[in-house]
Amino acid sequence: MKTVALLFFAFVLVYTAPTQNDEYHILRNIINNVSKLLEDPEKLSGIMVPSGFDKSRCISTRPEDFCLAEEILFKINSTKYVIPENILNIGRLLIQYNQFHQTNCTVTLNKDEEQLRDLLKDLGCCAQFKYSRLNHKRMRNS
């Protein structure tokens, strides 16, 4: 009986573990949500967020910047600004993506501010870069 229970537990672990395919889909969803938000500039006008997300640093394979983006998006003052639903979706997707790249997510937010639109553009570029690299790996392995 113990053997059956152990085999069942191993089966569940193997089939519920996140895969590279999941990471690929999460990045695709981040890109889609960012693109939808950037289509309507009026939704984002005037929303200021702490600066600190660095596109060039993010592209150089440092996952900490996705953690930083997650922190910034969840700290947007929802009483001061009307937050589009896609922002919340991106935040949730970043949480899922960060589970693939465990980092010490102690973020010190910069006192400088930038427009949310600029953060989203940089996040979209970085996600696109990582997505393309994953896609290239998938094609090579096929």
C-alpha atoms as a printed R data frame, in Angstrom:
    type eleno elety resid chain resno      x      y       z
1   ATOM     1    CA   MET     A     1  0.000  0.000   0.000
2   ATOM     2    CA   LYS     A     2  2.844  2.370   0.821
3   ATOM     3    CA   THR     A     3  4.404  1.630  -2.564
4   ATOM     4    CA   VAL     A     4  1.186  2.483  -4.387
5   ATOM     5    CA   ALA     A     5  0.839  5.726  -2.458
6   ATOM     6    CA   LEU     A     6  4.473  6.626  -3.171
7   ATOM     7    CA   LEU     A     7  4.052  5.877  -6.882
8   ATOM     8    CA   PHE     A     8  0.901  7.982  -7.002
9   ATOM     9    CA   PHE     A     9  2.697 10.871  -5.285
10  ATOM    10    CA   ALA     A    10  5.604 10.616  -7.754
11  ATOM    11    CA   PHE     A    11  3.147 10.540 -10.662
12  ATOM    12    CA   VAL     A    12  1.425 13.696  -9.422
13  ATOM    13    CA   LEU     A    13  4.755 15.493  -8.961
14  ATOM    14    CA   VAL     A    14  5.977 14.629 -12.437
15  ATOM    15    CA   TYR     A    15  2.802 15.623 -14.242
16  ATOM    16    CA   THR     A    16  2.073 18.817 -12.314
17  ATOM    17    CA   ALA     A    17  5.593 20.240 -12.351
18  ATOM    18    CA   PRO     A    18  5.954 23.378 -14.443
19  ATOM    19    CA   THR     A    19  7.634 22.811 -17.782
20  ATOM    20    CA   GLN     A    20  9.478 24.976 -20.237
21  ATOM    21    CA   ASN     A    21  6.317 24.890 -22.348
22  ATOM    22    CA   ASP     A    22  4.438 26.577 -19.482
23  ATOM    23    CA   GLU     A    23  7.111 29.275 -19.304
24  ATOM    24    CA   TYR     A    24  6.733 29.800 -23.052
25  ATOM    25    CA   HIS     A    25  2.961 30.316 -22.740
26  ATOM    26    CA   ILE     A    26  3.319 32.659 -19.766
27  ATOM    27    CA   LEU     A    27  5.711 34.869 -21.716
28  ATOM    28    CA   ARG     A    28  3.343 34.837 -24.706
29  ATOM    29    CA   ASN     A    29  0.482 35.948 -22.431
30  ATOM    30    CA   ILE     A    30  2.605 38.739 -20.933
31  ATOM    31    CA   ILE     A    31  3.419 39.970 -24.445
32  ATOM    32    CA   ASN     A    32 -0.268 39.845 -25.476
33  ATOM    33    CA   ASN     A    33 -1.462 41.734 -22.385
34  ATOM    34    CA   VAL     A    34  1.230 44.402 -22.749
35  ATOM    35    CA   SER     A    35  0.368 44.840 -26.437
36  ATOM    36    CA   LYS     A    36 -3.323 45.299 -25.633
37  ATOM    37    CA   LEU     A    37 -2.524 47.958 -23.056
38  ATOM    38    CA   LEU     A    38 -0.164 49.841 -25.341
39  ATOM    39    CA   GLU     A    39 -2.840 50.009 -28.067
40  ATOM    40    CA   ASP     A    40 -4.881 52.441 -25.973
41  ATOM    41    CA   PRO     A    41 -2.567 55.166 -24.633
42  ATOM    42    CA   GLU     A    42 -5.378 56.926 -22.789
43  ATOM    43    CA   LYS     A    43 -5.764 54.051 -20.321
44  ATOM    44    CA   LEU     A    44 -2.210 54.609 -19.139
45  ATOM    45    CA   SER     A    45 -1.946 58.376 -19.303
46  ATOM    46    CA   GLY     A    46 -0.706 59.974 -16.139
47  ATOM    47    CA   ILE     A    47 -0.004 56.765 -14.215
48  ATOM    48    CA   MET     A    48  3.436 57.091 -12.663
49  ATOM    49    CA   VAL     A    49  5.377 54.172 -11.195
50  ATOM    50    CA   PRO     A    50  8.776 53.861  -9.521
51  ATOM    51    CA   SER     A    51 11.542 53.509 -12.067
52  ATOM    52    CA   GLY     A    52 14.100 50.760 -11.793
53  ATOM    53    CA   PHE     A    53 13.152 48.187 -14.399
54  ATOM    54    CA   ASP     A    54 16.075 48.050 -16.822
55  ATOM    55    CA   LYS     A    55 15.347 46.514 -20.219
56  ATOM    56    CA   SER     A    56 19.002 45.992 -21.141
57  ATOM    57    CA   ARG     A    57 19.744 44.324 -17.807
58  ATOM    58    CA   CYS     A    58 16.638 42.157 -18.148
59  ATOM    59    CA   ILE     A    59 17.618 41.026 -21.637
60  ATOM    60    CA   SER     A    60 21.011 39.962 -20.351
61  ATOM    61    CA   THR     A    61 19.281 36.921 -18.744
62  ATOM    62    CA   ARG     A    62 18.674 38.375 -15.303
63  ATOM    63    CA   PRO     A    63 15.275 37.234 -14.032
64  ATOM    64    CA   GLU     A    64 15.381 39.655 -11.091
65  ATOM    65    CA   ASP     A    65 13.910 42.353 -13.287
66  ATOM    66    CA   PHE     A    66 10.696 40.385 -13.757
67  ATOM    67    CA   CYS     A    67 10.480 40.256  -9.974
68  ATOM    68    CA   LEU     A    68 11.029 44.011  -9.879
69  ATOM    69    CA   ALA     A    69  8.277 44.545 -12.472
70  ATOM    70    CA   GLU     A    70  5.935 42.380 -10.390
71  ATOM    71    CA   GLU     A    71  6.605 44.498  -7.288
72  ATOM    72    CA   ILE     A    72  6.135 47.761  -9.188
73  ATOM    73    CA   LEU     A    73  2.837 46.680 -10.742
74  ATOM    74    CA   PHE     A    74  1.389 45.516  -7.433
75  ATOM    75    CA   LYS     A    75  2.374 48.758  -5.715
76  ATOM    76    CA   ILE     A    76  0.402 50.960  -8.106
77  ATOM    77    CA   ASN     A    77 -1.974 52.988  -5.972
78  ATOM    78    CA   SER     A    78 -5.401 51.682  -6.983
79  ATOM    79    CA   THR     A    79 -7.143 54.444  -5.033
80  ATOM    80    CA   LYS     A    80 -5.290 57.131  -6.968
81  ATOM    81    CA   TYR     A    81 -5.460 55.522 -10.428
82  ATOM    82    CA   VAL     A    82 -7.964 53.401 -12.302
83  ATOM    83    CA   ILE     A    83 -6.010 50.205 -12.914
84  ATOM    84    CA   PRO     A    84 -6.831 48.347 -16.152
85  ATOM    85    CA   GLU     A    85 -7.582 44.634 -15.737
86  ATOM    86    CA   ASN     A    86 -4.650 43.740 -17.983
87  ATOM    87    CA   ILE     A    87 -2.244 45.205 -15.399
88  ATOM    88    CA   LEU     A    88 -3.565 42.766 -12.817
89  ATOM    89    CA   ASN     A    89 -3.264 39.939 -15.357
90  ATOM    90    CA   ILE     A    90  0.343 40.875 -16.097
91  ATOM    91    CA   GLY     A    91  1.079 40.922 -12.367
92  ATOM    92    CA   ARG     A    92 -0.355 37.417 -11.969
93  ATOM    93    CA   LEU     A    93  1.610 36.177 -14.986
94  ATOM    94    CA   LEU     A    94  4.809 37.646 -13.562
95  ATOM    95    CA   ILE     A    95  4.215 35.743 -10.324
96  ATOM    96    CA   GLN     A    96  3.895 32.526 -12.347
97  ATOM    97    CA   TYR     A    97  6.976 33.339 -14.442
98  ATOM    98    CA   ASN     A    98  9.036 34.134 -11.342
99  ATOM    99    CA   GLN     A    99  8.309 30.650 -10.014
100 ATOM   100    CA   PHE     A   100 10.522 29.315 -12.822
101 ATOM   101    CA   HIS     A   101 13.371 31.582 -11.764
102 ATOM   102    CA   GLN     A   102 13.547 31.634  -8.000
103 ATOM   103    CA   THR     A   103 15.435 34.704  -6.876
104 ATOM   104    CA   ASN     A   104 15.775 36.612  -3.677
105 ATOM   105    CA   CYS     A   105 13.053 39.103  -4.455
106 ATOM   106    CA   THR     A   106 13.945 41.853  -2.040
107 ATOM   107    CA   VAL     A   107 13.331 44.883  -4.172
108 ATOM   108    CA   THR     A   108 14.297 48.390  -3.212
109 ATOM   109    CA   LEU     A   109 12.230 50.655  -5.384
110 ATOM   110    CA   ASN     A   110 13.860 53.736  -6.789
111 ATOM   111    CA   LYS     A   111 12.488 57.129  -5.698
112 ATOM   112    CA   ASP     A   112 12.505 58.312  -9.328
113 ATOM   113    CA   GLU     A   113  9.341 57.792 -11.317
114 ATOM   114    CA   GLU     A   114  8.519 56.947 -14.894
115 ATOM   115    CA   GLN     A   115  5.291 56.547 -16.791
116 ATOM   116    CA   LEU     A   116  3.639 53.146 -16.622
117 ATOM   117    CA   ARG     A   117  3.627 53.099 -20.418
118 ATOM   118    CA   ASP     A   118  7.455 53.175 -20.469
119 ATOM   119    CA   LEU     A   119  7.670 50.324 -17.959
120 ATOM   120    CA   LEU     A   120  5.257 48.249 -20.045
121 ATOM   121    CA   LYS     A   121  7.207 48.907 -23.256
122 ATOM   122    CA   ASP     A   122 10.430 47.740 -21.587
123 ATOM   123    CA   LEU     A   123  8.713 44.724 -20.023
124 ATOM   124    CA   GLY     A   124  7.187 43.783 -23.370
125 ATOM   125    CA   CYS     A   125 10.570 44.012 -25.126
126 ATOM   126    CA   CYS     A   126 12.238 41.901 -22.469
127 ATOM   127    CA   ALA     A   127  9.464 39.283 -22.519
128 ATOM   128    CA   GLN     A   128  9.649 39.195 -26.331
129 ATOM   129    CA   PHE     A   129 13.396 38.605 -26.179
130 ATOM   130    CA   LYS     A   130 13.068 35.757 -23.670
131 ATOM   131    CA   TYR     A   131 10.117 34.304 -25.620
132 ATOM   132    CA   SER     A   132 12.122 34.336 -28.857
133 ATOM   133    CA   ARG     A   133 15.045 32.628 -27.177
134 ATOM   134    CA   LEU     A   134 12.780 29.921 -25.726
135 ATOM   135    CA   ASN     A   135 11.124 29.488 -29.113
136 ATOM   136    CA   HIS     A   136 14.526 29.078 -30.746
137 ATOM   137    CA   LYS     A   137 15.479 26.397 -28.198
138 ATOM   138    CA   ARG     A   138 12.189 24.585 -28.809
139 ATOM   139    CA   MET     A   139 12.775 24.542 -32.571
140 ATOM   140    CA   ARG     A   140 16.310 23.208 -32.162
141 ATOM   141    CA   ASN     A   141 15.109 20.425 -29.867
142 ATOM   142    CA   SER     A   142 12.277 19.384 -32.196
